[in-house]
Amino acid sequence: MARFTLPRDIYHGKGSLEALKSFKGKKAIICVGGGSMKRFGFLDKAEGYLKEAGMEVKIFDGIEPDPSVETVMRGAEAMIEFQPDWIVAIGGGSPIDAAKAMWIKYEYPDCTFEDMCKVFGIPELRKKAHFCAVSSTSGTATEVTAFSIITDYSKGIKYPIADFEITPDVAIVDPELAETMPQKLVAHTGMDALTHAVEAYVSTANCDYTDPLAIHAIEMIQNDLVASYNGDMGARDRMHNAQCLAGMAFSNALLGIVHSMAHKTGAAFADFGAHIIHGAANAMYLPKVIAFNAKDETAKKRYGVIADYMGIADKNASDDDKVKALIAFVRKMCDDLRIPHCIKQYGADSYPCENGFVPENVFLERLPEIAKNAIGDACTGSNPRQPSVEEMEKLLKCCYYDTEVDF
Ligand SMILES: [Fe+2]
């Protein structure tokens, strides 16, 4: 038996934020990040719409990028005090992810962070509140997914929380919010979305319900991401839908080891002054993982199908050549979006540079631990080819040096 779960309602298109007016409830807490939603007026609008719906509204703001366990606990305390029956999270992946974890703690105050991290082990929610996610970035698609990523800074590790219980009840995909994204964010979140669609398509949990979503998302991203990055607002609007389709696919088909590695390298070098931003990490690792997974015959065929849909290789070409074309396509996209090809060239500002912020000796020293953690990541199980710890180390080295994957 397989399960396919999405929010009950997805409001999309310009002005769909207004759907908040139709919500039924007494109290809503709005969870929001650092200030861009306030600055662009969307926070005020959301608050106004909820008040129009007759609700008392409280705002929990200041959720940081890559939200911490501490922030989750603080937000949950605010919810326990206010007792909302709607949680409305507005912003990029971070405030929405944080709010999902707060929701669990609000409904189950005794639930620890360790409890939350047990994959598909969340108790039944919606006894106290329903959840609406309004996304302002075009990438994580957390507004429709069963996932949340929370960082434990004491360990330097990002933990995914995974359960259909935290799939939001309502998603609002209003492209007006995405139009405010700075260019670098467009690049990173867009490549995150592409990675979601590609990993979902070759995942061992792919199915007839997820395949069309993944393939259509890939085609849309191929057509629109670079144009969106270069300021085409029509393309930006379409990317907001594309990333959401990719999200619907991967929330149900799961992901693979591009994400396992991105999760485990993201905060691993934070003591050197920067994060490897999630979408950029995916963009760098995706070509390496395609080469690694293509040693699996089924995965190779499916990469071939992706290349066919994209029209980037001759239909009669061999699957090996189609895989090569797909890898070349992803690398060209990185160039177009100013994303480096490897960690060694990843600057503290995320742009390509001669010597990145992660020193070689530090990388090598931490490699065994990172590889072990990546193998244990929740996304590894659905990857089409299961790497050994040794292979994971080799793969991570290829991601550091941008060397060819020949194993
Ligand atoms: Fe992602």
Boltz pocket constraint, residues with backbone or C-beta under 6 A from the ligand:
constraints:
  - pocket:
      binder: B
      contacts: [[A, 139], [A, 140], [A, 192], [A, 196], [A, 259], [A, 278], [A, 282]]
      max_distance: 6.0
